[in-house]
Amino acid sequence: MILISTAYGNNILTVLARIRQHTPAAAKFLTVLLLASGVVQFLRRMSGLSRWDQFSQRLAWKLRPYFSRHPVSRDIVRWRIDSMDIDINNLEVVTPLMKENNTWWTFLTPFFAAHGYTLYVPIDDKPTGASHPHPIDGKPTTRQAHPFARRLYSTNKDTKLSLRPCVRGARDKHGRDVVIRIVSGPQRSRELEVLQRLTSPSALRDPRNITIPILDWLKFDGLVFIVMPRWDPAWIHDFGTVAECIHIAETFLAYLDFLHEHRIAHMDIHPGNMTINTVIPARCFHLTGLRDPAETRYAMIDFGTSFIYPPETHLDTVREVFPQYSWRYHGMNEEEGPFNPFSVDVSSLGYILDRRVRVIREVVPEIIPFVEWMRPFKLSDCPTAREAYLKFQELKSKLTAEQLSAPLSDISYSGDGEYQKKYTYKSRPTLPAHNWSP
């Protein structure tokens, strides 16, 4: 007597009929596997152990591509609509692609659930990038600790995450906020190669390595997804003191030195790809008291346009052609012909530091020649990441305790001699205690 429910047994029989189309060896192996899954399903129902349920679901998703068609594209380019050769501002073209993309994520929702991740529930079915999913009900059941962010919102309606074709927000089985991103198709992508190098045992031991922590690697029919903790954009909170500006600048300069030492050029360094370990209420900006170096962690994300080279590569000899590169967006003059991607990284980071860290110039006037040195008019005159990091270390070593504790009055620099003063708010939100530990 086979101890399997009728419905489950019928499913197995259907699949077994398809197995007969395969080789005898494969059929025998898969038959045993499916029968074992049936026994597991029975034991789960008898014992109530959810881990058996999760195991059987994972097994079903593992086998599914072999026995049934599915709507999910295996072409990584189609998952990244903004990298397709289309006019991304043409809604007649983009809207159908976004709708198709949404069907892939919807189809895979049970797959992620089988691995312990529940996707955020969309507020509506609008297929545009302006749609905002929100988390499901529930609170974390475990204490927040690194690498998870300091959770600083009280209710689900307080936080939202913009939709992107290759990214979705989710929560793990403990209610902690995460982000799931597709990084490769069956043909190994450059992004996957970059992430594998950055998460090697030796790379993870390097204190300069602030690549966003990868919590999980998930695979479905040749597609590779990574699960990351959800963190906020790094520059949205208030900088209270010079020391807090020095901390973020030093952290990212050290990381760029680390990246280039490992022969990786990020190629998309901008504020949106730099993160801080908080999750705050939506539309809250310039919150104070969130940059204490004892609690603050920064990270870099999104290696979708990165370049990777053999370890023995000489940095100054590398040249690439990237016709679609957004020079102005990254604060550089447009280059014609092949360029050095490592110099692009240095100049891009220099542009950000010029706009955001230059505000310490009244206390640390040396910051102005430093950031201007990082972003010369000609890319070929750019310093290396190592030179920039060492020079900043020298600058930092000369600062006094009084300078480091000095308060700041500006938010940013406009680039034309004007500085944006800090706003005066009538009221500020009261944030909950985050119960976080490093």
C-alpha angles and dihedrals in degrees: 000000000000111000098214129116117255094246093047091045092052090052091052092048091052091052092045089057089058092047090064088071090065130073116289092247093051091044092053093048095047092044091057090046094052094045088051088052089053091053090048090052090052092048091050092054091047097045103028092228107156092199089071090052091051091048093052091047092051090048091051092051091046091056098036098088090056095057109029140034119247134193098234116117117232091200108102091201091063089054089057102057093175090061094053121103093256140104101265090195092061104095092191088063100034100044096065090046092052091048090052090048091052091055090057093053091045091051091050095047093097089046091058091043089056087060093048100264123119114197119230112264113247116238090219142351097257107139096210128109089247093070113112121210117201131207122266119254118283142076131244113279095201132054114270111248135161128318087035117077130252100266106221104170127089105205137025093248089062094069134051136172123210116237119248123180095241098036138064133177120233146158127238124228090276093054095254118147117248139165124227118207132181110229106170147015127212089290104070109252127219089241091058091049090051093050093048091054092046092051098046114125093254093047093050091054092059110099090211091063108102097160107148106271114257110221098182144002114217126189130195123173093329095319116121122208128183126208116216133177111260111249131173127246107282100233104049098090128079120266106222101182143018089252091062091054091047090050096055094042093050092046095055095039089054090048093051089052088051093049094050092044086059090048096248123135112197095202096190107065108158135130093270092061095049115082142190127208099255135098107201134177113285118267094018112132137176094019112176132230097029100110103069103145089222090066104020122098126178129202142181122230141182115051094176094123098032126128124220128195138185113281093248093056116127107231096216093056098056118109130176138178116222109169095182098049114134100229098171093046089058092046100254139120112253114266123214119216128356117351139185109260092201090060089049090057093051094047092046092053090044089055092054093047089048091055099039111022098037086081089086090067095111090060099028107030090173089075092076098061089040097057092040089052089054093057111041122176092253117052090216089066093057118122121237122260090250092053091049093048094048093046091051090049088055091050091049094048091063096054119107127223088250092056093047093052094047114122123238129231101187134069103199148343120248097207096242099079096278126116125203111233120221115267123248109227124200090212138000129207118264107236122211121243106272099213090211132153131189 
